[in-house]
């Protein structure tokens, strides 16, 4: 399952650099970079921390692409 993120878009709303966001959630800047490129799957805790920091929901920040919507899985 692939995913895209809107972290960069939300960071821009608050004028935060990758480094700023990384400090706020306790990770390295490279972690934010890899997240934004879709090359790193965050833990649920990290996803939650990023969402809280950016005043968004996890669903707003992370878009999962597997060909099916969540409702089709239920």
PyMOL Python script that loads the backbone (N, CA, C, O; Angstrom):
from pymol import cmd

cmd.read_pdbstr("""\
ATOM      1  N   UNK A   1       0.843  -1.177   0.000  1.00  0.00           N
ATOM      2  CA  UNK A   1       0.000   0.000   0.000  1.00  0.00           C
ATOM      3  C   UNK A   1       0.889   1.242   0.000  1.00  0.00           C
ATOM      4  O   UNK A   1       1.771   1.383   0.847  1.00  0.00           O
ATOM      5  N   UNK A   2       0.654   2.124  -0.940  1.00  0.00           N
ATOM      6  CA  UNK A   2       1.393   3.380  -1.015  1.00  0.00           C
ATOM      7  C   UNK A   2       0.591   4.481  -0.338  1.00  0.00           C
ATOM      8  O   UNK A   2      -0.620   4.367  -0.144  1.00  0.00           O
ATOM      9  N   UNK A   3       1.287   5.533   0.012  1.00  0.00           N
ATOM     10  CA  UNK A   3       0.580   6.676   0.541  1.00  0.00           C
ATOM     11  C   UNK A   3       1.258   7.963   0.121  1.00  0.00           C
ATOM     12  O   UNK A   3       2.457   7.996  -0.154  1.00  0.00           O
ATOM     13  N   UNK A   4       0.479   9.005   0.077  1.00  0.00           N
ATOM     14  CA  UNK A   4       0.978  10.356  -0.172  1.00  0.00           C
ATOM     15  C   UNK A   4       0.728  11.153   1.095  1.00  0.00           C
ATOM     16  O   UNK A   4      -0.138  10.814   1.901  1.00  0.00           O
ATOM     17  N   UNK A   5       1.501  12.218   1.257  1.00  0.00           N
ATOM     18  CA  UNK A   5       1.242  13.067   2.413  1.00  0.00           C
ATOM     19  C   UNK A   5       1.011  14.503   1.979  1.00  0.00           C
ATOM     20  O   UNK A   5       1.437  14.934   0.908  1.00  0.00           O
ATOM     21  N   UNK A   6       0.331  15.217   2.838  1.00  0.00           N
ATOM     22  CA  UNK A   6       0.101  16.642   2.630  1.00  0.00           C
ATOM     23  C   UNK A   6       0.856  17.438   3.705  1.00  0.00           C
ATOM     24  O   UNK A   6       0.523  18.590   3.983  1.00  0.00           O
ATOM     25  N   UNK A   7       1.873  16.810   4.302  1.00  0.00           N
ATOM     26  CA  UNK A   7       2.626  17.456   5.370  1.00  0.00           C
ATOM     27  C   UNK A   7       3.231  18.769   4.886  1.00  0.00           C
ATOM     28  O   UNK A   7       3.139  19.783   5.578  1.00  0.00           O
ATOM     29  N   UNK A   8       3.841  18.762   3.723  1.00  0.00           N
ATOM     30  CA  UNK A   8       4.477  19.973   3.193  1.00  0.00           C
ATOM     31  C   UNK A   8       3.455  21.101   3.058  1.00  0.00           C
ATOM     32  O   UNK A   8       3.731  22.242   3.430  1.00  0.00           O
ATOM     33  N   UNK A   9       2.290  20.781   2.532  1.00  0.00           N
ATOM     34  CA  UNK A   9       1.217  21.771   2.362  1.00  0.00           C
ATOM     35  C   UNK A   9       0.799  22.351   3.725  1.00  0.00           C
ATOM     36  O   UNK A   9       0.647  23.565   3.868  1.00  0.00           O
ATOM     37  N   UNK A  10       0.617  21.484   4.709  1.00  0.00           N
ATOM     38  CA  UNK A  10       0.205  21.951   6.036  1.00  0.00           C
ATOM     39  C   UNK A  10       1.331  22.711   6.738  1.00  0.00           C
ATOM     40  O   UNK A  10       1.071  23.671   7.463  1.00  0.00           O
ATOM     41  N   UNK A  11       2.584  22.287   6.526  1.00  0.00           N
ATOM     42  CA  UNK A  11       3.716  23.022   7.104  1.00  0.00           C
ATOM     43  C   UNK A  11       3.727  24.457   6.600  1.00  0.00           C
ATOM     44  O   UNK A  11       3.977  25.394   7.358  1.00  0.00           O
ATOM     45  N   UNK A  12       3.453  24.614   5.311  1.00  0.00           N
ATOM     46  CA  UNK A  12       3.463  25.947   4.699  1.00  0.00           C
ATOM     47  C   UNK A  12       2.409  26.858   5.331  1.00  0.00           C
ATOM     48  O   UNK A  12       2.628  28.062   5.460  1.00  0.00           O
ATOM     49  N   UNK A  13       1.283  26.297   5.720  1.00  0.00           N
ATOM     50  CA  UNK A  13       0.233  27.095   6.363  1.00  0.00           C
ATOM     51  C   UNK A  13       0.731  27.767   7.639  1.00  0.00           C
ATOM     52  O   UNK A  13       0.298  28.866   7.987  1.00  0.00           O
ATOM     53  N   UNK A  14       1.645  27.092   8.329  1.00  0.00           N
ATOM     54  CA  UNK A  14       2.163  27.603   9.604  1.00  0.00           C
ATOM     55  C   UNK A  14       3.597  28.108   9.484  1.00  0.00           C
ATOM     56  O   UNK A  14       4.255  28.380  10.488  1.00  0.00           O
ATOM     57  N   UNK A  15       4.075  28.232   8.240  1.00  0.00           N
ATOM     58  CA  UNK A  15       5.411  28.735   7.966  1.00  0.00           C
ATOM     59  C   UNK A  15       6.471  27.959   8.752  1.00  0.00           C
ATOM     60  O   UNK A  15       7.371  28.547   9.351  1.00  0.00           O
ATOM     61  N   UNK A  16       6.348  26.630   8.739  1.00  0.00           N
ATOM     62  CA  UNK A  16       7.295  25.768   9.439  1.00  0.00           C
ATOM     63  C   UNK A  16       8.229  25.103   8.431  1.00  0.00           C
ATOM     64  O   UNK A  16       7.791  24.613   7.391  1.00  0.00           O
ATOM     65  N   UNK A  17       9.502  25.094   8.749  1.00  0.00           N
ATOM     66  CA  UNK A  17      10.457  24.338   7.929  1.00  0.00           C
ATOM     67  C   UNK A  17      10.389  22.872   8.348  1.00  0.00           C
ATOM     68  O   UNK A  17       9.767  22.530   9.354  1.00  0.00           O
ATOM     69  N   UNK A  18      11.035  22.015   7.567  1.00  0.00           N
ATOM     70  CA  UNK A  18      11.114  20.605   7.956  1.00  0.00           C
ATOM     71  C   UNK A  18      11.795  20.485   9.321  1.00  0.00           C
ATOM     72  O   UNK A  18      11.381  19.686  10.162  1.00  0.00           O
ATOM     73  N   UNK A  19      12.830  21.277   9.528  1.00  0.00           N
ATOM     74  CA  UNK A  19      13.543  21.253  10.797  1.00  0.00           C
ATOM     75  C   UNK A  19      12.678  21.697  11.960  1.00  0.00           C
ATOM     76  O   UNK A  19      12.740  21.114  13.042  1.00  0.00           O
ATOM     77  N   UNK A  20      11.862  22.736  11.743  1.00  0.00           N
ATOM     78  CA  UNK A  20      10.957  23.221  12.794  1.00  0.00           C
ATOM     79  C   UNK A  20       9.979  22.131  13.207  1.00  0.00           C
ATOM     80  O   UNK A  20       9.781  21.876  14.395  1.00  0.00           O
ATOM     81  N   UNK A  21       9.367  21.490  12.209  1.00  0.00           N
ATOM     82  CA  UNK A  21       8.399  20.434  12.500  1.00  0.00           C
ATOM     83  C   UNK A  21       9.094  19.260  13.199  1.00  0.00           C
ATOM     84  O   UNK A  21       8.561  18.684  14.147  1.00  0.00           O
ATOM     85  N   UNK A  22      10.275  18.921  12.722  1.00  0.00           N
ATOM     86  CA  UNK A  22      11.018  17.810  13.321  1.00  0.00           C
ATOM     87  C   UNK A  22      11.280  18.060  14.804  1.00  0.00           C
ATOM     88  O   UNK A  22      11.108  17.161  15.627  1.00  0.00           O
ATOM     89  N   UNK A  23      11.691  19.271  15.144  1.00  0.00           N
ATOM     90  CA  UNK A  23      11.949  19.605  16.552  1.00  0.00           C
ATOM     91  C   UNK A  23      10.681  19.484  17.384  1.00  0.00           C
ATOM     92  O   UNK A  23      10.718  18.989  18.511  1.00  0.00           O
ATOM     93  N   UNK A  24       9.565  19.932  16.834  1.00  0.00           N
ATOM     94  CA  UNK A  24       8.306  19.915  17.580  1.00  0.00           C
ATOM     95  C   UNK A  24       7.823  18.492  17.878  1.00  0.00           C
ATOM     96  O   UNK A  24       7.182  18.252  18.901  1.00  0.00           O
ATOM     97  N   UNK A  25       8.132  17.554  16.981  1.00  0.00           N
ATOM     98  CA  UNK A  25       7.658  16.181  17.185  1.00  0.00           C
ATOM     99  C   UNK A  25       8.766  15.230  17.627  1.00  0.00           C
ATOM    100  O   UNK A  25       8.513  14.042  17.825  1.00  0.00           O
ATOM    101  N   UNK A  26       9.989  15.735  17.783  1.00  0.00           N
ATOM    102  CA  UNK A  26      11.073  14.935  18.336  1.00  0.00           C
ATOM    103  C   UNK A  26      11.730  13.946  17.397  1.00  0.00           C
ATOM    104  O   UNK A  26      12.132  12.858  17.809  1.00  0.00           O
ATOM    105  N   UNK A  27      11.839  14.329  16.114  1.00  0.00           N
ATOM    106  CA  UNK A  27      12.535  13.472  15.149  1.00  0.00           C
ATOM    107  C   UNK A  27      13.567  14.304  14.397  1.00  0.00           C
ATOM    108  O   UNK A  27      13.655  15.517  14.587  1.00  0.00           O
ATOM    109  N   UNK A  28      14.338  13.653  13.551  1.00  0.00           N
ATOM    110  CA  UNK A  28      15.317  14.371  12.732  1.00  0.00           C
ATOM    111  C   UNK A  28      14.632  14.967  11.501  1.00  0.00           C
ATOM    112  O   UNK A  28      13.586  14.485  11.065  1.00  0.00           O
ATOM    113  N   UNK A  29      15.231  16.010  10.952  1.00  0.00           N
ATOM    114  CA  UNK A  29      14.689  16.661   9.768  1.00  0.00           C
ATOM    115  C   UNK A  29      14.544  15.670   8.621  1.00  0.00           C
ATOM    116  O   UNK A  29      13.587  15.740   7.849  1.00  0.00           O
ATOM    117  N   UNK A  30      15.490  14.753   8.512  1.00  0.00           N
ATOM    118  CA  UNK A  30      15.451  13.753   7.436  1.00  0.00           C
ATOM    119  C   UNK A  30      14.198  12.888   7.519  1.00  0.00           C
ATOM    120  O   UNK A  30      13.671  12.457   6.494  1.00  0.00           O
ATOM    121  N   UNK A  31      13.726  12.636   8.725  1.00  0.00           N
ATOM    122  CA  UNK A  31      12.505  11.849   8.889  1.00  0.00           C
ATOM    123  C   UNK A  31      11.330  12.564   8.231  1.00  0.00           C
ATOM    124  O   UNK A  31      10.528  11.942   7.535  1.00  0.00           O
ATOM    125  N   UNK A  32      11.232  13.871   8.453  1.00  0.00           N
ATOM    126  CA  UNK A  32      10.156  14.661   7.828  1.00  0.00           C
ATOM    127  C   UNK A  32      10.323  14.650   6.316  1.00  0.00           C
ATOM    128  O   UNK A  32       9.342  14.516   5.584  1.00  0.00           O
ATOM    129  N   UNK A  33      11.549  14.787   5.847  1.00  0.00           N
ATOM    130  CA  UNK A  33      11.824  14.743   4.409  1.00  0.00           C
ATOM    131  C   UNK A  33      11.342  13.424   3.806  1.00  0.00           C
ATOM    132  O   UNK A  33      10.654  13.424   2.785  1.00  0.00           O
ATOM    133  N   UNK A  34      11.700  12.298   4.436  1.00  0.00           N
ATOM    134  CA  UNK A  34      11.295  10.985   3.920  1.00  0.00           C
ATOM    135  C   UNK A  34       9.782  10.795   3.999  1.00  0.00           C
ATOM    136  O   UNK A  34       9.187  10.176   3.117  1.00  0.00           O
ATOM    137  N   UNK A  35       9.165  11.320   5.042  1.00  0.00           N
ATOM    138  CA  UNK A  35       7.707  11.247   5.137  1.00  0.00           C
ATOM    139  C   UNK A  35       7.062  11.997   3.974  1.00  0.00           C
ATOM    140  O   UNK A  35       6.143  11.491   3.329  1.00  0.00           O
ATOM    141  N   UNK A  36       7.551  13.201   3.716  1.00  0.00           N
ATOM    142  CA  UNK A  36       6.966  14.015   2.649  1.00  0.00           C
ATOM    143  C   UNK A  36       7.130  13.370   1.282  1.00  0.00           C
ATOM    144  O   UNK A  36       6.297  13.566   0.398  1.00  0.00           O
ATOM    145  N   UNK A  37       8.187  12.612   1.106  1.00  0.00           N
ATOM    146  CA  UNK A  37       8.419  11.918  -0.169  1.00  0.00           C
ATOM    147  C   UNK A  37       7.713  10.566  -0.239  1.00  0.00           C
ATOM    148  O   UNK A  37       7.751   9.897  -1.272  1.00  0.00           O
ATOM    149  N   UNK A  38       7.065  10.162   0.862  1.00  0.00           N
ATOM    150  CA  UNK A  38       6.375   8.875   0.880  1.00  0.00           C
ATOM    151  C   UNK A  38       7.321   7.693   0.985  1.00  0.00           C
ATOM    152  O   UNK A  38       6.960   6.573   0.624  1.00  0.00           O
ATOM    153  N   UNK A  39       8.538   7.934   1.480  1.00  0.00           N
ATOM    154  CA  UNK A  39       9.533   6.870   1.570  1.00  0.00           C
ATOM    155  C   UNK A  39       9.667   6.312   2.980  1.00  0.00           C
ATOM    156  O   UNK A  39      10.525   5.467   3.237  1.00  0.00           O
ATOM    157  N   UNK A  40       8.840   6.773   3.877  1.00  0.00           N
ATOM    158  CA  UNK A  40       8.923   6.329   5.273  1.00  0.00           C
ATOM    159  C   UNK A  40       7.520   6.213   5.825  1.00  0.00           C
ATOM    160  O   UNK A  40       6.724   7.146   5.715  1.00  0.00           O
ATOM    161  N   UNK A  41       7.212   5.069   6.420  1.00  0.00           N
ATOM    162  CA  UNK A  41       5.907   4.871   7.059  1.00  0.00           C
ATOM    163  C   UNK A  41       6.031   5.236   8.533  1.00  0.00           C
ATOM    164  O   UNK A  41       6.769   4.585   9.273  1.00  0.00           O
ATOM    165  N   UNK A  42       5.320   6.267   8.960  1.00  0.00           N
ATOM    166  CA  UNK A  42       5.434   6.682  10.355  1.00  0.00           C
ATOM    167  C   UNK A  42       4.685   5.733  11.289  1.00  0.00           C
ATOM    168  O   UNK A  42       3.749   5.043  10.885  1.00  0.00           O
ATOM    169  N   UNK A  43       5.118   5.718  12.531  1.00  0.00           N
ATOM    170  CA  UNK A  43       4.351   4.994  13.545  1.00  0.00           C
ATOM    171  C   UNK A  43       3.049   5.760  13.755  1.00  0.00           C
ATOM    172  O   UNK A  43       2.937   6.926  13.375  1.00  0.00           O
ATOM    173  N   UNK A  44       2.090   5.111  14.349  1.00  0.00           N
ATOM    174  CA  UNK A  44       0.824   5.781  14.644  1.00  0.00           C
ATOM    175  C   UNK A  44       1.057   6.958  15.587  1.00  0.00           C
ATOM    176  O   UNK A  44       0.424   8.005  15.451  1.00  0.00           O
ATOM    177  N   UNK A  45       1.963   6.781  16.538  1.00  0.00           N
ATOM    178  CA  UNK A  45       2.262   7.858  17.488  1.00  0.00           C
ATOM    179  C   UNK A  45       2.848   9.064  16.765  1.00  0.00           C
ATOM    180  O   UNK A  45       2.431  10.195  17.015  1.00  0.00           O
ATOM    181  N   UNK A  46       3.812   8.838  15.868  1.00  0.00           N
ATOM    182  CA  UNK A  46       4.412   9.947  15.127  1.00  0.00           C
ATOM    183  C   UNK A  46       3.381  10.621  14.226  1.00  0.00           C
ATOM    184  O   UNK A  46       3.333  11.849  14.158  1.00  0.00           O
ATOM    185  N   UNK A  47       2.565   9.843  13.542  1.00  0.00           N
ATOM    186  CA  UNK A  47       1.522  10.411  12.688  1.00  0.00           C
ATOM    187  C   UNK A  47       0.589  11.291  13.515  1.00  0.00           C
ATOM    188  O   UNK A  47       0.203  12.376  13.080  1.00  0.00           O
ATOM    189  N   UNK A  48       0.233  10.823  14.700  1.00  0.00           N
ATOM    190  CA  UNK A  48      -0.641  11.585  15.595  1.00  0.00           C
ATOM    191  C   UNK A  48       0.032  12.886  16.044  1.00  0.00           C
ATOM    192  O   UNK A  48      -0.603  13.941  16.057  1.00  0.00           O
ATOM    193  N   UNK A  49       1.307  12.812  16.409  1.00  0.00           N
ATOM    194  CA  UNK A  49       2.035  14.005  16.851  1.00  0.00           C
ATOM    195  C   UNK A  49       2.128  15.043  15.742  1.00  0.00           C
ATOM    196  O   UNK A  49       1.953  16.237  15.983  1.00  0.00           O
ATOM    197  N   UNK A  50       2.405  14.585  14.532  1.00  0.00           N
ATOM    198  CA  UNK A  50       2.484  15.505  13.394  1.00  0.00           C
ATOM    199  C   UNK A  50       1.127  16.132  13.141  1.00  0.00           C
ATOM    200  O   UNK A  50       1.031  17.341  12.931  1.00  0.00           O
ATOM    201  N   UNK A  51       0.076  15.320  13.158  1.00  0.00           N
ATOM    202  CA  UNK A  51      -1.277  15.834  12.936  1.00  0.00           C
ATOM    203  C   UNK A  51      -1.640  16.874  13.995  1.00  0.00           C
ATOM    204  O   UNK A  51      -2.185  17.927  13.664  1.00  0.00           O
ATOM    205  N   UNK A  52      -1.348  16.592  15.252  1.00  0.00           N
ATOM    206  CA  UNK A  52      -1.645  17.556  16.315  1.00  0.00           C
ATOM    207  C   UNK A  52      -0.885  18.859  16.104  1.00  0.00           C
ATOM    208  O   UNK A  52      -1.453  19.944  16.228  1.00  0.00           O
ATOM    209  N   UNK A  53       0.395  18.749  15.787  1.00  0.00           N
ATOM    210  CA  UNK A  53       1.233  19.931  15.585  1.00  0.00           C
ATOM    211  C   UNK A  53       0.720  20.780  14.434  1.00  0.00           C
ATOM    212  O   UNK A  53       0.762  22.009  14.497  1.00  0.00           O
ATOM    213  N   UNK A  54       0.234  20.128  13.379  1.00  0.00           N
ATOM    214  CA  UNK A  54      -0.240  20.849  12.194  1.00  0.00           C
ATOM    215  C   UNK A  54      -1.748  21.116  12.234  1.00  0.00           C
ATOM    216  O   UNK A  54      -2.338  21.559  11.249  1.00  0.00           O
ATOM    217  N   UNK A  55      -2.363  20.838  13.397  1.00  0.00           N
ATOM    218  CA  UNK A  55      -3.802  21.075  13.587  1.00  0.00           C
ATOM    219  C   UNK A  55      -4.624  20.437  12.470  1.00  0.00           C
ATOM    220  O   UNK A  55      -5.475  21.072  11.847  1.00  0.00           O
ATOM    221  N   UNK A  56      -4.336  19.164  12.244  1.00  0.00           N
ATOM    222  CA  UNK A  56      -5.019  18.410  11.191  1.00  0.00           C
ATOM    223  C   UNK A  56      -5.326  17.014  11.728  1.00  0.00           C
ATOM    224  O   UNK A  56      -4.890  16.644  12.818  1.00  0.00           O
ATOM    225  N   UNK A  57      -6.068  16.263  10.959  1.00  0.00           N
ATOM    226  CA  UNK A  57      -6.299  14.869  11.310  1.00  0.00           C
ATOM    227  C   UNK A  57      -5.303  14.012  10.538  1.00  0.00           C
ATOM    228  O   UNK A  57      -4.730  14.454   9.542  1.00  0.00           O
ATOM    229  N   UNK A  58      -5.105  12.796  11.001  1.00  0.00           N
ATOM    230  CA  UNK A  58      -4.220  11.871  10.295  1.00  0.00           C
ATOM    231  C   UNK A  58      -4.748  11.651   8.880  1.00  0.00           C
ATOM    232  O   UNK A  58      -3.970  11.598   7.928  1.00  0.00           O
ATOM    233  N   UNK A  59      -6.061  11.523   8.739  1.00  0.00           N
ATOM    234  CA  UNK A  59      -6.658  11.312   7.412  1.00  0.00           C
ATOM    235  C   UNK A  59      -6.435  12.489   6.474  1.00  0.00           C
ATOM    236  O   UNK A  59      -6.343  12.302   5.260  1.00  0.00           O
ATOM    237  N   UNK A  60      -6.346  13.691   7.015  1.00  0.00           N
ATOM    238  CA  UNK A  60      -6.063  14.858   6.172  1.00  0.00           C
ATOM    239  C   UNK A  60      -4.618  14.865   5.694  1.00  0.00           C
ATOM    240  O   UNK A  60      -4.333  15.330   4.590  1.00  0.00           O
ATOM    241  N   UNK A  61      -3.712  14.358   6.506  1.00  0.00           N
ATOM    242  CA  UNK A  61      -2.281  14.406   6.186  1.00  0.00           C
ATOM    243  C   UNK A  61      -1.786  13.239   5.358  1.00  0.00           C
ATOM    244  O   UNK A  61      -0.881  13.398   4.538  1.00  0.00           O
ATOM    245  N   UNK A  62      -2.375  12.057   5.566  1.00  0.00           N
ATOM    246  CA  UNK A  62      -1.891  10.852   4.906  1.00  0.00           C
ATOM    247  C   UNK A  62      -2.987  10.266   4.030  1.00  0.00           C
ATOM    248  O   UNK A  62      -4.057   9.901   4.517  1.00  0.00           O
ATOM    249  N   UNK A  63      -2.709  10.180   2.728  1.00  0.00           N
ATOM    250  CA  UNK A  63      -3.672   9.644   1.772  1.00  0.00           C
ATOM    251  C   UNK A  63      -3.144   8.293   1.296  1.00  0.00           C
ATOM    252  O   UNK A  63      -2.114   8.211   0.628  1.00  0.00           O
ATOM    253  N   UNK A  64      -3.873   7.236   1.656  1.00  0.00           N
ATOM    254  CA  UNK A  64      -3.447   5.888   1.303  1.00  0.00           C
ATOM    255  C   UNK A  64      -3.996   5.501  -0.054  1.00  0.00           C
ATOM    256  O   UNK A  64      -5.161   5.753  -0.364  1.00  0.00           O
ATOM    257  N   UNK A  65      -3.135   4.879  -0.868  1.00  0.00           N
ATOM    258  CA  UNK A  65      -3.515   4.502  -2.227  1.00  0.00           C
ATOM    259  C   UNK A  65      -3.370   3.002  -2.405  1.00  0.00           C
ATOM    260  O   UNK A  65      -2.265   2.482  -2.561  1.00  0.00           O
ATOM    261  N   UNK A  66      -4.499   2.317  -2.379  1.00  0.00           N
ATOM    262  CA  UNK A  66      -4.458   0.884  -2.631  1.00  0.00           C
ATOM    263  C   UNK A  66      -5.536   0.478  -3.620  1.00  0.00           C
ATOM    264  O   UNK A  66      -5.797  -0.708  -3.819  1.00  0.00           O
ATOM    265  N   UNK A  67      -6.159   1.471  -4.236  1.00  0.00           N
ATOM    266  CA  UNK A  67      -7.174   1.176  -5.225  1.00  0.00           C
ATOM    267  C   UNK A  67      -8.575   1.034  -4.652  1.00  0.00           C
ATOM    268  O   UNK A  67      -9.549   0.953  -5.401  1.00  0.00           O
ATOM    269  N   UNK A  68      -8.683   1.003  -3.327  1.00  0.00           N
ATOM    270  CA  UNK A  68      -9.994   0.873  -2.693  1.00  0.00           C
ATOM    271  C   UNK A  68     -10.151   1.951  -1.632  1.00  0.00           C
ATOM    272  O   UNK A  68      -9.174   2.363  -1.006  1.00  0.00           O
ATOM    273  N   UNK A  69     -11.363   2.398  -1.437  1.00  0.00           N
ATOM    274  CA  UNK A  69     -11.610   3.356  -0.372  1.00  0.00           C
ATOM    275  C   UNK A  69     -11.785   2.615   0.933  1.00  0.00           C
ATOM    276  O   UNK A  69     -11.998   1.402   0.932  1.00  0.00           O
ATOM    277  N   UNK A  70     -11.700   3.312   2.036  1.00  0.00           N
ATOM    278  CA  UNK A  70     -11.841   2.689   3.345  1.00  0.00           C
ATOM    279  C   UNK A  70     -13.209   2.003   3.477  1.00  0.00           C
ATOM    280  O   UNK A  70     -13.291   0.917   4.051  1.00  0.00           O
ATOM    281  N   UNK A  71     -14.268   2.607   2.965  1.00  0.00           N
ATOM    282  CA  UNK A  71     -15.597   2.033   3.113  1.00  0.00           C
ATOM    283  C   UNK A  71     -15.746   0.709   2.368  1.00  0.00           C
ATOM    284  O   UNK A  71     -16.584  -0.114   2.738  1.00  0.00           O
ATOM    285  N   UNK A  72     -14.947   0.494   1.327  1.00  0.00           N
ATOM    286  CA  UNK A  72     -15.006  -0.766   0.581  1.00  0.00           C
ATOM    287  C   UNK A  72     -14.391  -1.913   1.350  1.00  0.00           C
ATOM    288  O   UNK A  72     -14.637  -3.076   1.033  1.00  0.00           O
ATOM    289  N   UNK A  73     -13.580  -1.598   2.374  1.00  0.00           N
ATOM    290  CA  UNK A  73     -12.955  -2.637   3.193  1.00  0.00           C
ATOM    291  C   UNK A  73     -13.886  -3.127   4.292  1.00  0.00           C
ATOM    292  O   UNK A  73     -13.660  -4.199   4.853  1.00  0.00           O
ATOM    293  N   UNK A  74     -14.902  -2.386   4.605  1.00  0.00           N
ATOM    294  CA  UNK A  74     -15.776  -2.718   5.749  1.00  0.00           C
ATOM    295  C   UNK A  74     -16.896  -3.652   5.360  1.00  0.00           C
ATOM    296  O   UNK A  74     -17.711  -4.023   6.205  1.00  0.00           O
TER     297      UNK A  74
END
""", "prot")
cmd.dss("prot")
cmd.show_as("cartoon", "prot")
cmd.util.cbc("prot")
cmd.orient("prot")
